Amino acid sequence: MTDLSFSIPSVLQTWIEQQIAQGNYADAGDYLRDLIRRDLAQAENLAHLRALIEEGEASGYLDEEPEALIEDIIAKRRARHG
């Protein structure tokens, strides 16, 4: 494990100490590791959403109104199963 050393404003130090005092974290390192894990998860989720958006945009756009498209899908399904 790597040790880091840095300075933070007193208001942030107070916030970290409050989190520890409330029992949310064992120490400042525990708090910072949790923040980094959550930031990493958020970045991964954002990357996934961006990939889905790109996939959707690459699939093209429809000129039909959504309601007409849904009605067409329903009608085709009824024709197959009805």
mmCIF file of the N, C-alpha and C atoms, coordinates in Angstrom:
data_MODEL
# 
_entry.id   MODEL 
# 
loop_
_atom_site.group_PDB 
_atom_site.id 
_atom_site.type_symbol 
_atom_site.label_atom_id 
_atom_site.label_alt_id 
_atom_site.label_comp_id 
_atom_site.label_asym_id 
_atom_site.label_entity_id 
_atom_site.label_seq_id 
_atom_site.pdbx_PDB_ins_code 
_atom_site.Cartn_x 
_atom_site.Cartn_y 
_atom_site.Cartn_z 
_atom_site.occupancy 
_atom_site.B_iso_or_equiv 
_atom_site.pdbx_formal_charge 
_atom_site.auth_seq_id 
_atom_site.auth_comp_id 
_atom_site.auth_asym_id 
_atom_site.auth_atom_id 
_atom_site.pdbx_PDB_model_num 
ATOM 1   N N  . MET A 1 1  ? 0.847   -1.167  0.000   1.00 0.00 ? 1  MET A N  1 
ATOM 2   C CA . MET A 1 1  ? 0.000   0.000   0.000   1.00 0.00 ? 1  MET A CA 1 
ATOM 3   C C  . MET A 1 1  ? 0.894   1.232   0.000   1.00 0.00 ? 1  MET A C  1 
ATOM 4   N N  . THR A 1 2  ? 0.469   2.280   -0.663  1.00 0.00 ? 2  THR A N  1 
ATOM 5   C CA . THR A 1 2  ? 1.225   3.513   -0.773  1.00 0.00 ? 2  THR A CA 1 
ATOM 6   C C  . THR A 1 2  ? 0.733   4.527   0.244   1.00 0.00 ? 2  THR A C  1 
ATOM 7   N N  . ASP A 1 3  ? 1.655   5.220   0.857   1.00 0.00 ? 3  ASP A N  1 
ATOM 8   C CA . ASP A 1 3  ? 1.304   6.311   1.772   1.00 0.00 ? 3  ASP A CA 1 
ATOM 9   C C  . ASP A 1 3  ? 1.262   7.617   1.008   1.00 0.00 ? 3  ASP A C  1 
ATOM 10  N N  . LEU A 1 4  ? 0.266   8.443   1.309   1.00 0.00 ? 4  LEU A N  1 
ATOM 11  C CA . LEU A 1 4  ? 0.145   9.766   0.716   1.00 0.00 ? 4  LEU A CA 1 
ATOM 12  C C  . LEU A 1 4  ? 0.187   10.800  1.826   1.00 0.00 ? 4  LEU A C  1 
ATOM 13  N N  . SER A 1 5  ? 0.709   11.956  1.492   1.00 0.00 ? 5  SER A N  1 
ATOM 14  C CA . SER A 1 5  ? 0.738   13.061  2.444   1.00 0.00 ? 5  SER A CA 1 
ATOM 15  C C  . SER A 1 5  ? 0.332   14.324  1.703   1.00 0.00 ? 5  SER A C  1 
ATOM 16  N N  . PHE A 1 6  ? -0.676  15.014  2.239   1.00 0.00 ? 6  PHE A N  1 
ATOM 17  C CA . PHE A 1 6  ? -1.127  16.247  1.603   1.00 0.00 ? 6  PHE A CA 1 
ATOM 18  C C  . PHE A 1 6  ? -1.836  17.112  2.633   1.00 0.00 ? 6  PHE A C  1 
ATOM 19  N N  . SER A 1 7  ? -2.028  18.348  2.283   1.00 0.00 ? 7  SER A N  1 
ATOM 20  C CA . SER A 1 7  ? -2.703  19.308  3.157   1.00 0.00 ? 7  SER A CA 1 
ATOM 21  C C  . SER A 1 7  ? -4.108  19.554  2.643   1.00 0.00 ? 7  SER A C  1 
ATOM 22  N N  . ILE A 1 8  ? -5.034  19.772  3.575   1.00 0.00 ? 8  ILE A N  1 
ATOM 23  C CA . ILE A 1 8  ? -6.403  20.117  3.205   1.00 0.00 ? 8  ILE A CA 1 
ATOM 24  C C  . ILE A 1 8  ? -6.848  21.285  4.085   1.00 0.00 ? 8  ILE A C  1 
ATOM 25  N N  . PRO A 1 9  ? -7.802  22.046  3.621   1.00 0.00 ? 9  PRO A N  1 
ATOM 26  C CA . PRO A 1 9  ? -8.331  23.155  4.435   1.00 0.00 ? 9  PRO A CA 1 
ATOM 27  C C  . PRO A 1 9  ? -8.951  22.636  5.732   1.00 0.00 ? 9  PRO A C  1 
ATOM 28  N N  . SER A 1 10 ? -8.931  23.459  6.738   1.00 0.00 ? 10 SER A N  1 
ATOM 29  C CA . SER A 1 10 ? -9.434  23.041  8.055   1.00 0.00 ? 10 SER A CA 1 
ATOM 30  C C  . SER A 1 10 ? -10.911 22.650  8.016   1.00 0.00 ? 10 SER A C  1 
ATOM 31  N N  . VAL A 1 11 ? -11.696 23.292  7.171   1.00 0.00 ? 11 VAL A N  1 
ATOM 32  C CA . VAL A 1 11 ? -13.119 22.944  7.093   1.00 0.00 ? 11 VAL A CA 1 
ATOM 33  C C  . VAL A 1 11 ? -13.296 21.506  6.604   1.00 0.00 ? 11 VAL A C  1 
ATOM 34  N N  . LEU A 1 12 ? -12.425 21.064  5.690   1.00 0.00 ? 12 LEU A N  1 
ATOM 35  C CA . LEU A 1 12 ? -12.503 19.676  5.227   1.00 0.00 ? 12 LEU A CA 1 
ATOM 36  C C  . LEU A 1 12 ? -12.016 18.705  6.294   1.00 0.00 ? 12 LEU A C  1 
ATOM 37  N N  . GLN A 1 13 ? -10.989 19.090  7.009   1.00 0.00 ? 13 GLN A N  1 
ATOM 38  C CA . GLN A 1 13 ? -10.488 18.263  8.112   1.00 0.00 ? 13 GLN A CA 1 
ATOM 39  C C  . GLN A 1 13 ? -11.574 18.096  9.167   1.00 0.00 ? 13 GLN A C  1 
ATOM 40  N N  . THR A 1 14 ? -12.272 19.179  9.474   1.00 0.00 ? 14 THR A N  1 
ATOM 41  C CA . THR A 1 14 ? -13.372 19.118  10.446  1.00 0.00 ? 14 THR A CA 1 
ATOM 42  C C  . THR A 1 14 ? -14.455 18.159  9.966   1.00 0.00 ? 14 THR A C  1 
ATOM 43  N N  . TRP A 1 15 ? -14.774 18.227  8.680   1.00 0.00 ? 15 TRP A N  1 
ATOM 44  C CA . TRP A 1 15 ? -15.794 17.334  8.120   1.00 0.00 ? 15 TRP A CA 1 
ATOM 45  C C  . TRP A 1 15 ? -15.371 15.873  8.263   1.00 0.00 ? 15 TRP A C  1 
ATOM 46  N N  . ILE A 1 16 ? -14.125 15.580  7.941   1.00 0.00 ? 16 ILE A N  1 
ATOM 47  C CA . ILE A 1 16 ? -13.625 14.209  8.070   1.00 0.00 ? 16 ILE A CA 1 
ATOM 48  C C  . ILE A 1 16 ? -13.701 13.758  9.518   1.00 0.00 ? 16 ILE A C  1 
ATOM 49  N N  . GLU A 1 17 ? -13.298 14.610  10.439  1.00 0.00 ? 17 GLU A N  1 
ATOM 50  C CA . GLU A 1 17 ? -13.340 14.267  11.866  1.00 0.00 ? 17 GLU A CA 1 
ATOM 51  C C  . GLU A 1 17 ? -14.768 14.015  12.330  1.00 0.00 ? 17 GLU A C  1 
ATOM 52  N N  . GLN A 1 18 ? -15.724 14.764  11.800  1.00 0.00 ? 18 GLN A N  1 
ATOM 53  C CA . GLN A 1 18 ? -17.134 14.545  12.148  1.00 0.00 ? 18 GLN A CA 1 
ATOM 54  C C  . GLN A 1 18 ? -17.608 13.181  11.642  1.00 0.00 ? 18 GLN A C  1 
ATOM 55  N N  . GLN A 1 19 ? -17.200 12.823  10.436  1.00 0.00 ? 19 GLN A N  1 
ATOM 56  C CA . GLN A 1 19 ? -17.581 11.526  9.885   1.00 0.00 ? 19 GLN A CA 1 
ATOM 57  C C  . GLN A 1 19 ? -17.029 10.384  10.734  1.00 0.00 ? 19 GLN A C  1 
ATOM 58  N N  . ILE A 1 20 ? -15.805 10.548  11.191  1.00 0.00 ? 20 ILE A N  1 
ATOM 59  C CA . ILE A 1 20 ? -15.180 9.535   12.040  1.00 0.00 ? 20 ILE A CA 1 
ATOM 60  C C  . ILE A 1 20 ? -15.884 9.480   13.398  1.00 0.00 ? 20 ILE A C  1 
ATOM 61  N N  . ALA A 1 21 ? -16.161 10.651  13.980  1.00 0.00 ? 21 ALA A N  1 
ATOM 62  C CA . ALA A 1 21 ? -16.821 10.725  15.289  1.00 0.00 ? 21 ALA A CA 1 
ATOM 63  C C  . ALA A 1 21 ? -18.214 10.102  15.248  1.00 0.00 ? 21 ALA A C  1 
ATOM 64  N N  . GLN A 1 22 ? -18.892 10.218  14.111  1.00 0.00 ? 22 GLN A N  1 
ATOM 65  C CA . GLN A 1 22 ? -20.233 9.639   13.971  1.00 0.00 ? 22 GLN A CA 1 
ATOM 66  C C  . GLN A 1 22 ? -20.188 8.130   13.752  1.00 0.00 ? 22 GLN A C  1 
ATOM 67  N N  . GLY A 1 23 ? -18.982 7.591   13.634  1.00 0.00 ? 23 GLY A N  1 
ATOM 68  C CA . GLY A 1 23 ? -18.840 6.150   13.461  1.00 0.00 ? 23 GLY A CA 1 
ATOM 69  C C  . GLY A 1 23 ? -18.975 5.690   12.019  1.00 0.00 ? 23 GLY A C  1 
ATOM 70  N N  . ASN A 1 24 ? -18.981 6.631   11.093  1.00 0.00 ? 24 ASN A N  1 
ATOM 71  C CA . ASN A 1 24 ? -19.120 6.257   9.684   1.00 0.00 ? 24 ASN A CA 1 
ATOM 72  C C  . ASN A 1 24 ? -17.834 5.659   9.114   1.00 0.00 ? 24 ASN A C  1 
ATOM 73  N N  . TYR A 1 25 ? -16.698 6.055   9.692   1.00 0.00 ? 25 TYR A N  1 
ATOM 74  C CA . TYR A 1 25 ? -15.393 5.603   9.211   1.00 0.00 ? 25 TYR A CA 1 
ATOM 75  C C  . TYR A 1 25 ? -14.460 5.387   10.383  1.00 0.00 ? 25 TYR A C  1 
ATOM 76  N N  . ALA A 1 26 ? -13.509 4.492   10.198  1.00 0.00 ? 26 ALA A N  1 
ATOM 77  C CA . ALA A 1 26 ? -12.541 4.183   11.255  1.00 0.00 ? 26 ALA A CA 1 
ATOM 78  C C  . ALA A 1 26 ? -11.506 5.294   11.420  1.00 0.00 ? 26 ALA A C  1 
ATOM 79  N N  . ASP A 1 27 ? -11.098 5.876   10.287  1.00 0.00 ? 27 ASP A N  1 
ATOM 80  C CA . ASP A 1 27 ? -10.091 6.936   10.316  1.00 0.00 ? 27 ASP A CA 1 
ATOM 81  C C  . ASP A 1 27 ? -10.145 7.692   8.992   1.00 0.00 ? 27 ASP A C  1 
ATOM 82  N N  . ALA A 1 28 ? -9.295  8.702   8.846   1.00 0.00 ? 28 ALA A N  1 
ATOM 83  C CA . ALA A 1 28 ? -9.302  9.537   7.643   1.00 0.00 ? 28 ALA A CA 1 
ATOM 84  C C  . ALA A 1 28 ? -8.980  8.708   6.399   1.00 0.00 ? 28 ALA A C  1 
ATOM 85  N N  . GLY A 1 29 ? -8.069  7.761   6.513   1.00 0.00 ? 29 GLY A N  1 
ATOM 86  C CA . GLY A 1 29 ? -7.731  6.911   5.377   1.00 0.00 ? 29 GLY A CA 1 
ATOM 87  C C  . GLY A 1 29 ? -8.922  6.094   4.908   1.00 0.00 ? 29 GLY A C  1 
ATOM 88  N N  . ASP A 1 30 ? -9.697  5.574   5.857   1.00 0.00 ? 30 ASP A N  1 
ATOM 89  C CA . ASP A 1 30 ? -10.892 4.800   5.532   1.00 0.00 ? 30 ASP A CA 1 
ATOM 90  C C  . ASP A 1 30 ? -11.884 5.673   4.769   1.00 0.00 ? 30 ASP A C  1 
ATOM 91  N N  . TYR A 1 31 ? -12.051 6.893   5.238   1.00 0.00 ? 31 TYR A N  1 
ATOM 92  C CA . TYR A 1 31 ? -12.961 7.845   4.589   1.00 0.00 ? 31 TYR A CA 1 
ATOM 93  C C  . TYR A 1 31 ? -12.492 8.150   3.166   1.00 0.00 ? 31 TYR A C  1 
ATOM 94  N N  . LEU A 1 32 ? -11.236 8.443   2.998   1.00 0.00 ? 32 LEU A N  1 
ATOM 95  C CA . LEU A 1 32 ? -10.709 8.782   1.682   1.00 0.00 ? 32 LEU A CA 1 
ATOM 96  C C  . LEU A 1 32 ? -10.771 7.589   0.723   1.00 0.00 ? 32 LEU A C  1 
ATOM 97  N N  . ARG A 1 33 ? -10.482 6.391   1.213   1.00 0.00 ? 33 ARG A N  1 
ATOM 98  C CA . ARG A 1 33 ? -10.592 5.205   0.353   1.00 0.00 ? 33 ARG A CA 1 
ATOM 99  C C  . ARG A 1 33 ? -12.021 5.013   -0.124  1.00 0.00 ? 33 ARG A C  1 
ATOM 100 N N  . ASP A 1 34 ? -12.997 5.245   0.772   1.00 0.00 ? 34 ASP A N  1 
ATOM 101 C CA . ASP A 1 34 ? -14.400 5.116   0.392   1.00 0.00 ? 34 ASP A CA 1 
ATOM 102 C C  . ASP A 1 34 ? -14.772 6.156   -0.657  1.00 0.00 ? 34 ASP A C  1 
ATOM 103 N N  . LEU A 1 35 ? -14.314 7.387   -0.488  1.00 0.00 ? 35 LEU A N  1 
ATOM 104 C CA . LEU A 1 35 ? -14.590 8.429   -1.475  1.00 0.00 ? 35 LEU A CA 1 
ATOM 105 C C  . LEU A 1 35 ? -14.028 8.052   -2.842  1.00 0.00 ? 35 LEU A C  1 
ATOM 106 N N  . ILE A 1 36 ? -12.823 7.531   -2.849  1.00 0.00 ? 36 ILE A N  1 
ATOM 107 C CA . ILE A 1 36 ? -12.189 7.153   -4.110  1.00 0.00 ? 36 ILE A CA 1 
ATOM 108 C C  . ILE A 1 36 ? -12.938 5.992   -4.760  1.00 0.00 ? 36 ILE A C  1 
ATOM 109 N N  . ARG A 1 37 ? -13.346 5.004   -3.962  1.00 0.00 ? 37 ARG A N  1 
ATOM 110 C CA . ARG A 1 37 ? -14.115 3.875   -4.514  1.00 0.00 ? 37 ARG A CA 1 
ATOM 111 C C  . ARG A 1 37 ? -15.418 4.355   -5.136  1.00 0.00 ? 37 ARG A C  1 
ATOM 112 N N  . ARG A 1 38 ? -16.123 5.261   -4.423  1.00 0.00 ? 38 ARG A N  1 
ATOM 113 C CA . ARG A 1 38 ? -17.384 5.777   -4.952  1.00 0.00 ? 38 ARG A CA 1 
ATOM 114 C C  . ARG A 1 38 ? -17.156 6.601   -6.215  1.00 0.00 ? 38 ARG A C  1 
ATOM 115 N N  . ASP A 1 39 ? -16.076 7.379   -6.245  1.00 0.00 ? 39 ASP A N  1 
ATOM 116 C CA . ASP A 1 39 ? -15.749 8.173   -7.424  1.00 0.00 ? 39 ASP A CA 1 
ATOM 117 C C  . ASP A 1 39 ? -15.445 7.257   -8.607  1.00 0.00 ? 39 ASP A C  1 
ATOM 118 N N  . LEU A 1 40 ? -14.719 6.188   -8.359  1.00 0.00 ? 40 LEU A N  1 
ATOM 119 C CA . LEU A 1 40 ? -14.396 5.226   -9.410  1.00 0.00 ? 40 LEU A CA 1 
ATOM 120 C C  . LEU A 1 40 ? -15.663 4.562   -9.941  1.00 0.00 ? 40 LEU A C  1 
ATOM 121 N N  . ALA A 1 41 ? -16.552 4.156   -9.048  1.00 0.00 ? 41 ALA A N  1 
ATOM 122 C CA . ALA A 1 41 ? -17.813 3.532   -9.466  1.00 0.00 ? 41 ALA A CA 1 
ATOM 123 C C  . ALA A 1 41 ? -18.646 4.507   -10.294 1.00 0.00 ? 41 ALA A C  1 
ATOM 124 N N  . GLN A 1 42 ? -18.680 5.761   -9.872  1.00 0.00 ? 42 GLN A N  1 
ATOM 125 C CA . GLN A 1 42 ? -19.430 6.771   -10.610 1.00 0.00 ? 42 GLN A CA 1 
ATOM 126 C C  . GLN A 1 42 ? -18.825 6.977   -11.999 1.00 0.00 ? 42 GLN A C  1 
ATOM 127 N N  . ALA A 1 43 ? -17.508 7.003   -12.099 1.00 0.00 ? 43 ALA A N  1 
ATOM 128 C CA . ALA A 1 43 ? -16.848 7.157   -13.391 1.00 0.00 ? 43 ALA A CA 1 
ATOM 129 C C  . ALA A 1 43 ? -17.153 5.970   -14.300 1.00 0.00 ? 43 ALA A C  1 
ATOM 130 N N  . GLU A 1 44 ? -17.168 4.763   -13.743 1.00 0.00 ? 44 GLU A N  1 
ATOM 131 C CA . GLU A 1 44 ? -17.492 3.575   -14.529 1.00 0.00 ? 44 GLU A CA 1 
ATOM 132 C C  . GLU A 1 44 ? -18.940 3.625   -15.012 1.00 0.00 ? 44 GLU A C  1 
ATOM 133 N N  . ASN A 1 45 ? -19.856 4.048   -14.140 1.00 0.00 ? 45 ASN A N  1 
ATOM 134 C CA . ASN A 1 45 ? -21.266 4.170   -14.532 1.00 0.00 ? 45 ASN A CA 1 
ATOM 135 C C  . ASN A 1 45 ? -21.430 5.211   -15.632 1.00 0.00 ? 45 ASN A C  1 
ATOM 136 N N  . LEU A 1 46 ? -20.734 6.330   -15.495 1.00 0.00 ? 46 LEU A N  1 
ATOM 137 C CA . LEU A 1 46 ? -20.810 7.381   -16.497 1.00 0.00 ? 46 LEU A CA 1 
ATOM 138 C C  . LEU A 1 46 ? -20.268 6.894   -17.840 1.00 0.00 ? 46 LEU A C  1 
ATOM 139 N N  . ALA A 1 47 ? -19.170 6.170   -17.815 1.00 0.00 ? 47 ALA A N  1 
ATOM 140 C CA . ALA A 1 47 ? -18.606 5.621   -19.054 1.00 0.00 ? 47 ALA A CA 1 
ATOM 141 C C  . ALA A 1 47 ? -19.594 4.654   -19.709 1.00 0.00 ? 47 ALA A C  1 
ATOM 142 N N  . HIS A 1 48 ? -20.257 3.838   -18.908 1.00 0.00 ? 48 HIS A N  1 
ATOM 143 C CA . HIS A 1 48 ? -21.253 2.890   -19.429 1.00 0.00 ? 48 HIS A CA 1 
ATOM 144 C C  . HIS A 1 48 ? -22.427 3.646   -20.060 1.00 0.00 ? 48 HIS A C  1 
ATOM 145 N N  . LEU A 1 49 ? -22.912 4.679   -19.383 1.00 0.00 ? 49 LEU A N  1 
ATOM 146 C CA . LEU A 1 49 ? -24.024 5.459   -19.928 1.00 0.00 ? 49 LEU A CA 1 
ATOM 147 C C  . LEU A 1 49 ? -23.627 6.147   -21.230 1.00 0.00 ? 49 LEU A C  1 
ATOM 148 N N  . ARG A 1 50 ? -22.413 6.682   -21.276 1.00 0.00 ? 50 ARG A N  1 
ATOM 149 C CA . ARG A 1 50 ? -21.946 7.320   -22.510 1.00 0.00 ? 50 ARG A CA 1 
ATOM 150 C C  . ARG A 1 50 ? -21.878 6.312   -23.652 1.00 0.00 ? 50 ARG A C  1 
ATOM 151 N N  . ALA A 1 51 ? -21.427 5.103   -23.355 1.00 0.00 ? 51 ALA A N  1 
ATOM 152 C CA . ALA A 1 51 ? -21.363 4.058   -24.382 1.00 0.00 ? 51 ALA A CA 1 
ATOM 153 C C  . ALA A 1 51 ? -22.769 3.714   -24.876 1.00 0.00 ? 51 ALA A C  1 
ATOM 154 N N  . LEU A 1 52 ? -23.741 3.648   -23.968 1.00 0.00 ? 52 LEU A N  1 
ATOM 155 C CA . LEU A 1 52 ? -25.116 3.362   -24.369 1.00 0.00 ? 52 LEU A CA 1 
ATOM 156 C C  . LEU A 1 52 ? -25.683 4.481   -25.228 1.00 0.00 ? 52 LEU A C  1 
ATOM 157 N N  . ILE A 1 53 ? -25.372 5.718   -24.875 1.00 0.00 ? 53 ILE A N  1 
ATOM 158 C CA . ILE A 1 53 ? -25.841 6.854   -25.674 1.00 0.00 ? 53 ILE A CA 1 
ATOM 159 C C  . ILE A 1 53 ? -25.232 6.797   -27.072 1.00 0.00 ? 53 ILE A C  1 
ATOM 160 N N  . GLU A 1 54 ? -23.940 6.529   -27.142 1.00 0.00 ? 54 GLU A N  1 
ATOM 161 C CA . GLU A 1 54 ? -23.282 6.417   -28.447 1.00 0.00 ? 54 GLU A CA 1 
ATOM 162 C C  . GLU A 1 54 ? -23.889 5.297   -29.278 1.00 0.00 ? 54 GLU A C  1 
ATOM 163 N N  . GLU A 1 55 ? -24.178 4.172   -28.632 1.00 0.00 ? 55 GLU A N  1 
ATOM 164 C CA . GLU A 1 55 ? -24.805 3.050   -29.338 1.00 0.00 ? 55 GLU A CA 1 
ATOM 165 C C  . GLU A 1 55 ? -26.169 3.454   -29.873 1.00 0.00 ? 55 GLU A C  1 
ATOM 166 N N  . GLY A 1 56 ? -26.931 4.147   -29.050 1.00 0.00 ? 56 GLY A N  1 
ATOM 167 C CA . GLY A 1 56 ? -28.254 4.600   -29.486 1.00 0.00 ? 56 GLY A CA 1 
ATOM 168 C C  . GLY A 1 56 ? -28.175 5.575   -30.642 1.00 0.00 ? 56 GLY A C  1 
ATOM 169 N N  . GLU A 1 57 ? -27.255 6.524   -30.552 1.00 0.00 ? 57 GLU A N  1 
ATOM 170 C CA . GLU A 1 57 ? -27.099 7.495   -31.632 1.00 0.00 ? 57 GLU A CA 1 
ATOM 171 C C  . GLU A 1 57 ? -26.624 6.823   -32.917 1.00 0.00 ? 57 GLU A C  1 
ATOM 172 N N  . ALA A 1 58 ? -25.752 5.831   -32.788 1.00 0.00 ? 58 ALA A N  1 
ATOM 173 C CA . ALA A 1 58 ? -25.241 5.121   -33.960 1.00 0.00 ? 58 ALA A CA 1 
ATOM 174 C C  . ALA A 1 58 ? -26.323 4.281   -34.637 1.00 0.00 ? 58 ALA A C  1 
ATOM 175 N N  . SER A 1 59 ? -27.351 3.901   -33.879 1.00 0.00 ? 59 SER A N  1 
ATOM 176 C CA . SER A 1 59 ? -28.412 3.078   -34.456 1.00 0.00 ? 59 SER A CA 1 
ATOM 177 C C  . SER A 1 59 ? -29.351 3.885   -35.338 1.00 0.00 ? 59 SER A C  1 
ATOM 178 N N  . GLY A 1 60 ? -29.245 5.189   -35.288 1.00 0.00 ? 60 GLY A N  1 
ATOM 179 C CA . GLY A 1 60 ? -30.059 6.046   -36.148 1.00 0.00 ? 60 GLY A CA 1 
ATOM 180 C C  . GLY A 1 60 ? -31.296 6.565   -35.444 1.00 0.00 ? 60 GLY A C  1 
ATOM 181 N N  . TYR A 1 61 ? -31.982 7.429   -36.150 1.00 0.00 ? 61 TYR A N  1 
ATOM 182 C CA . TYR A 1 61 ? -33.182 8.074   -35.625 1.00 0.00 ? 61 TYR A CA 1 
ATOM 183 C C  . TYR A 1 61 ? -34.372 7.703   -36.493 1.00 0.00 ? 61 TYR A C  1 
ATOM 184 N N  . LEU A 1 62 ? -35.542 7.643   -35.892 1.00 0.00 ? 62 LEU A N  1 
ATOM 185 C CA . LEU A 1 62 ? -36.771 7.332   -36.621 1.00 0.00 ? 62 LEU A CA 1 
ATOM 186 C C  . LEU A 1 62 ? -37.536 8.617   -36.876 1.00 0.00 ? 62 LEU A C  1 
ATOM 187 N N  . ASP A 1 63 ? -38.166 8.677   -38.017 1.00 0.00 ? 63 ASP A N  1 
ATOM 188 C CA . ASP A 1 63 ? -38.973 9.847   -38.351 1.00 0.00 ? 63 ASP A CA 1 
ATOM 189 C C  . ASP A 1 63 ? -40.376 9.757   -37.773 1.00 0.00 ? 63 ASP A C  1 
ATOM 190 N N  . GLU A 1 64 ? -40.793 8.539   -37.427 1.00 0.00 ? 64 GLU A N  1 
ATOM 191 C CA . GLU A 1 64 ? -42.147 8.339   -36.910 1.00 0.00 ? 64 GLU A CA 1 
ATOM 192 C C  . GLU A 1 64 ? -42.291 8.919   -35.505 1.00 0.00 ? 64 GLU A C  1 
ATOM 193 N N  . GLU A 1 65 ? -43.517 9.265   -35.187 1.00 0.00 ? 65 GLU A N  1 
ATOM 194 C CA . GLU A 1 65 ? -43.833 9.674   -33.820 1.00 0.00 ? 65 GLU A CA 1 
ATOM 195 C C  . GLU A 1 65 ? -43.797 8.428   -32.938 1.00 0.00 ? 65 GLU A C  1 
ATOM 196 N N  . PRO A 1 66 ? -43.389 8.558   -31.686 1.00 0.00 ? 66 PRO A N  1 
ATOM 197 C CA . PRO A 1 66 ? -43.306 7.386   -30.801 1.00 0.00 ? 66 PRO A CA 1 
ATOM 198 C C  . PRO A 1 66 ? -44.618 6.617   -30.694 1.00 0.00 ? 66 PRO A C  1 
ATOM 199 N N  . GLU A 1 67 ? -45.731 7.342   -30.622 1.00 0.00 ? 67 GLU A N  1 
ATOM 200 C CA . GLU A 1 67 ? -47.028 6.674   -30.490 1.00 0.00 ? 67 GLU A CA 1 
ATOM 201 C C  . GLU A 1 67 ? -47.316 5.801   -31.709 1.00 0.00 ? 67 GLU A C  1 
ATOM 202 N N  . ALA A 1 68 ? -47.008 6.305   -32.902 1.00 0.00 ? 68 ALA A N  1 
ATOM 203 C CA . ALA A 1 68 ? -47.242 5.545   -34.128 1.00 0.00 ? 68 ALA A CA 1 
ATOM 204 C C  . ALA A 1 68 ? -46.358 4.308   -34.170 1.00 0.00 ? 68 ALA A C  1 
ATOM 205 N N  . LEU A 1 69 ? -45.146 4.447   -33.730 1.00 0.00 ? 69 LEU A N  1 
ATOM 206 C CA . LEU A 1 69 ? -44.219 3.320   -33.691 1.00 0.00 ? 69 LEU A CA 1 
ATOM 207 C C  . LEU A 1 69 ? -44.725 2.241   -32.737 1.00 0.00 ? 69 LEU A C  1 
ATOM 208 N N  . ILE A 1 70 ? -45.195 2.641   -31.569 1.00 0.00 ? 70 ILE A N  1 
ATOM 209 C CA . ILE A 1 70 ? -45.726 1.684   -30.590 1.00 0.00 ? 70 ILE A CA 1 
ATOM 210 C C  . ILE A 1 70 ? -46.964 0.984   -31.139 1.00 0.00 ? 70 ILE A C  1 
ATOM 211 N N  . GLU A 1 71 ? -47.855 1.742   -31.770 1.00 0.00 ? 71 GLU A N  1 
ATOM 212 C CA . GLU A 1 71 ? -49.054 1.145   -32.361 1.00 0.00 ? 71 GLU A CA 1 
ATOM 213 C C  . GLU A 1 71 ? -48.684 0.125   -33.438 1.00 0.00 ? 71 GLU A C  1 
ATOM 214 N N  . ASP A 1 72 ? -47.672 0.426   -34.236 1.00 0.00 ? 72 ASP A N  1 
ATOM 215 C CA . ASP A 1 72 ? -47.206 -0.496  -35.274 1.00 0.00 ? 72 ASP A CA 1 
ATOM 216 C C  . ASP A 1 72 ? -46.660 -1.780  -34.658 1.00 0.00 ? 72 ASP A C  1 
ATOM 217 N N  . ILE A 1 73 ? -45.888 -1.654  -33.600 1.00 0.00 ? 73 ILE A N  1 
ATOM 218 C CA . ILE A 1 73 ? -45.337 -2.834  -32.911 1.00 0.00 ? 73 ILE A CA 1 
ATOM 219 C C  . ILE A 1 73 ? -46.457 -3.698  -32.358 1.00 0.00 ? 73 ILE A C  1 
ATOM 220 N N  . ILE A 1 74 ? -47.454 -3.063  -31.739 1.00 0.00 ? 74 ILE A N  1 
ATOM 221 C CA . ILE A 1 74 ? -48.594 -3.794  -31.180 1.00 0.00 ? 74 ILE A CA 1 
ATOM 222 C C  . ILE A 1 74 ? -49.364 -4.505  -32.276 1.00 0.00 ? 74 ILE A C  1 
ATOM 223 N N  . ALA A 1 75 ? -49.594 -3.816  -33.372 1.00 0.00 ? 75 ALA A N  1 
ATOM 224 C CA . ALA A 1 75 ? -50.342 -4.424  -34.487 1.00 0.00 ? 75 ALA A CA 1 
ATOM 225 C C  . ALA A 1 75 ? -49.601 -5.618  -35.072 1.00 0.00 ? 75 ALA A C  1 
ATOM 226 N N  . LYS A 1 76 ? -48.296 -5.506  -35.243 1.00 0.00 ? 76 LYS A N  1 
ATOM 227 C CA . LYS A 1 76 ? -47.502 -6.632  -35.757 1.00 0.00 ? 76 LYS A CA 1 
ATOM 228 C C  . LYS A 1 76 ? -47.533 -7.801  -34.787 1.00 0.00 ? 76 LYS A C  1 
ATOM 229 N N  . ARG A 1 77 ? -47.454 -7.509  -33.506 1.00 0.00 ? 77 ARG A N  1 
ATOM 230 C CA . ARG A 1 77 ? -47.494 -8.584  -32.502 1.00 0.00 ? 77 ARG A CA 1 
ATOM 231 C C  . ARG A 1 77 ? -48.851 -9.291  -32.516 1.00 0.00 ? 77 ARG A C  1 
ATOM 232 N N  . ARG A 1 78 ? -49.905 -8.521  -32.611 1.00 0.00 ? 78 ARG A N  1 
ATOM 233 C CA . ARG A 1 78 ? -51.246 -9.120  -32.666 1.00 0.00 ? 78 ARG A CA 1 
ATOM 234 C C  . ARG A 1 78 ? -51.404 -9.977  -33.917 1.00 0.00 ? 78 ARG A C  1 
ATOM 235 N N  . ALA A 1 79 ? -50.849 -9.534  -35.026 1.00 0.00 ? 79 ALA A N  1 
ATOM 236 C CA . ALA A 1 79 ? -50.949 -10.287 -36.274 1.00 0.00 ? 79 ALA A CA 1 
ATOM 237 C C  . ALA A 1 79 ? -50.219 -11.625 -36.161 1.00 0.00 ? 79 ALA A C  1 
ATOM 238 N N  . ARG A 1 80 ? -49.107 -11.643 -35.451 1.00 0.00 ? 80 ARG A N  1 
ATOM 239 C CA . ARG A 1 80 ? -48.342 -12.890 -35.280 1.00 0.00 ? 80 ARG A CA 1 
ATOM 240 C C  . ARG A 1 80 ? -49.036 -13.841 -34.306 1.00 0.00 ? 80 ARG A C  1 
ATOM 241 N N  . HIS A 1 81 ? -49.631 -13.285 -33.263 1.00 0.00 ? 81 HIS A N  1 
ATOM 242 C CA . HIS A 1 81 ? -50.185 -14.127 -32.189 1.00 0.00 ? 81 HIS A CA 1 
ATOM 243 C C  . HIS A 1 81 ? -51.714 -14.188 -32.198 1.00 0.00 ? 81 HIS A C  1 
ATOM 244 N N  . GLY A 1 82 ? -52.321 -13.541 -33.089 1.00 0.00 ? 82 GLY A N  1 
ATOM 245 C CA . GLY A 1 82 ? -53.759 -13.470 -33.020 1.00 0.00 ? 82 GLY A CA 1 
ATOM 246 C C  . GLY A 1 82 ? -54.409 -14.169 -34.100 1.00 0.00 ? 82 GLY A C  1 
# 
